[in-house]
Amino acid sequence: MAEINTSEKGGGRGTRSSKKSTRVDMTPMVDLGFLLITFFMLTTTMAQPKTMDLVMPKDGPPMPLPDKKALTIVLGPDNKIAWYEGIGTDPAMPPQIHYTSYANHAGIRDVIIDKKNTVQQAFQKNELMVLIKADRHSNYKNVVDIMDEMLINQVDRYAVVDITPAEEQYFR
């Protein structure tokens, strides 16, 4: 509460004006503040964790993927990238390996854009499928960077798949 001190000090010739001191007790205000903080902390909803949706393929035989719709990206050590068009499973026609970097200009982004445009013109749909294969010596940042490229370039269909022993030799 508030109180006013009315005691007068005696002495002296006379008092011109009596100064009264006031004292405001802040205890109830502090109590109210802590009650409000506690109330809002207990009644608020915490931020829900945001996760990426994971779409798993249906059970059954694998669907065939034409080489013209596929782009394979192999992530290697020391931020190196190898890429080739198609799936690379035909032994009669081995893939032509190209190397690039994560640079925005003349890097993997340009490769993805060019392949996406080629598929768009050939099939009149955005049916590009990107196969991402990470070498065991590549780092996690490289996988995140290539996933960011998929998001930036609006590639709807991509998959992270196991690397083959032949593809591991691209960086040796």
Helices and strands as residue ranges (DSSP letters): E 2-5, E 21-24, H 27-43, G 67-69, E 70-75, G 77-79, E 81-85, E 98-100, H 108-123, E 129-134, H 140-152, E 157-161, H 165-168, G 169-171
